[in-house]
Amino acid sequence: MILTAIAAGWIGAAAPTAGAESSFVGRPIYSEPATGLQLPPGCEVDPSWRSSVAGTDLELWVAQCANQPRVWLLKRQVIEIVSARQSRLRFQVLDERVFPDEKAGETLSVQCTGPRDESGYVVHGAHWRSDSKDLRLNSAKGVLRADSRAQTLVESEIGAVDCVRFPEREAMMKRLQQHN
């Protein structure tokens, strides 16, 4: 009787609650030349919210899913080469962080480089200052970087990154995506 109650308690504790957010870790996302990214229902990823991690098959994306901004570390895999310029891709979400108080593409951004100009950094809690037509990072709550060996997101030093957003380019890329 006591063992049954303990087991029921463990099972009940492990079951997700109605308010729990779903994780996309392990989920595949496909990209088809004719139709583009096949994102999970309710998810959006703008072109300027994506960044490749140089020298690896990893990418960092900022996603907006059911009004929940997220950072995804994904592994990119070519499934089939369709032509010289087109291929079918599979992305698998390796790590995910949810930032409910952030705004995807604004306070949560992948438009950053590290100490040796390497990609693979994302800032959260970002505040920007105008610099001509660009926006430069003024301050941030924190920085995550892609650890390619561990294939996970890790905390990094804020002073180690340089972040610049290009609002005109972001708007143009968004318009192009909406027309396709």
N, C-alpha and C positions, 0 to 999 in steps of 0.2 A: 504494500500500500504506500509506504513512504517512498520507495524507489519509483513508483508510478508517478507520484506527485513531483518528485525531483525531475524525472524525465520530461514530464509535461511542462515544467518550468523552463527547462533548457530549450525545448522545442518552441515554446511560446516566445522566449527571448530571442531566438534566432529568426523567427518569422518577421518579415518586414511589416511595419505599421502602415496604416492608410496614408499617413502624411510623409512617409519616407520617399526620398527621391531615388529614381532608378539610375543605376550606373550603366555606362556604355562600355566598360572595360571588357575586352575580349570580343566585342561585337565587330563584325566586318562591315566595311563601307565600300561599295563598288563605284567605279567611274567608267562609264561607257562613252565612246566617242560621239555617238549620236544624241545621247540624252544627258550627259554630264554626270555629276555626283548623285548617287542614290543615297541621300542622307536619311537617317531614321525619321519617322513621322514627327512633325513639330519642331524639327531642327533646321537651323539656318547657319551657313558659313559663307561670309563674303570673301571674295578673292584676297582682299588686303588683310584678312584675318588668318591667313595661312603663311607658313614659313618653312622652307626646307632646312634641315640641319646638314650643313656642308660636310661632304665626305662620308655620308651615311645614307641609309635607306629610311631615315626617320623624318617626320614632319611634326611641327607644332601647329595646332589649329585653335582658334578661339571659336567656340560654337555657342549658339543661343538655342536652347532646347526648352520648350514650354516656359519661356520667360526666365530661364535659369542660365546665366552665363557660365561657361565651362571652358577649361583648358584641356585639350587632348594632346597626348603624345601618341603618334601613330607610326606604324611600320608600313612602308610602301612596298608593294610587290607587283611586278608585271605578270599578268595572267596570260595575255596573248598580244602579239604584235599584229595589228590589223593592217597597217601600211607603214611607209617610211616615216610618217609624221603622227600616226595615231596608234594607241594601244589601249587595251583594257587593263585597268588597275584594280587592285584590292588593297584597301587600307585596313589595318587592325588597330583598334584602340588599345594601347598598352598601359597607359596611365591617364588618370582624369582627376581634375580638381574642380570643385564647384565654388563659384564666387557669387552668392545671391545678392550682395550689395553693390556689385560692379555693373558697368555698362559695356557690353561686348564692343570691341573696336574703339572705345573711348577711354575708359579708365582701365580697361583690360586689353592689352595690345602686344602683338608679336613683332612690332616694327622696331626691334632693338638688335644691337650687336654687342659682342663681348669685348674684352681687353685687346685681343688681336684681330678685331673686326670679324670675328666668327659669329655665325647665326646660331639660333637655338635658345633664345631668351624671350621671356614674356614678363611684362610688368603688370602688377595689379595695384589698384588705388592710385592710378597715375593722374597727375595734374600737369597740364601742358602750358607753355608760353609761346606766343607768336614770335616767329623769326622770319620776316618777309612773308612768303607764301607757305612756309612750312610751320610745323608745330614741333617744338623741342621739349623733351621731358624736363619738367621743373622739379618735381618730387614724385615719390611713389611710396606705397606702404611696403611693398616687397617685390622680389624678383625670383622667378623660377627659371632654371635652365634644364635643358635636356641632357641627361647623363647617358651617353650612347652605350657605354659598357654595361651599366645596370639596366638600361632601357626603362628609365623612370624619370620623373621630374624631381629635382632637388632644389632647395633654397640656395640663393646666391646673394652676393653683396650688391646693394643698390649702386654703389659707386663704381662698380665694375662694368656697367653698361652705358651705352650711348643710344638713345632712342629718338627717332625723328619720324613724324607722321607727315604725309603729303595729302592734305584734304582734297585738292583738285583731282589728283590721280585716283584716290579712293572713290570719289564720286563717279569718275569716268568708268572705272572698273565695275562698279555696281550697276551703272546704266547698261554697259555691255552685257553683263551677266543676265540682266532682266530681259534683254532683247533676244537672247539665245534660248 
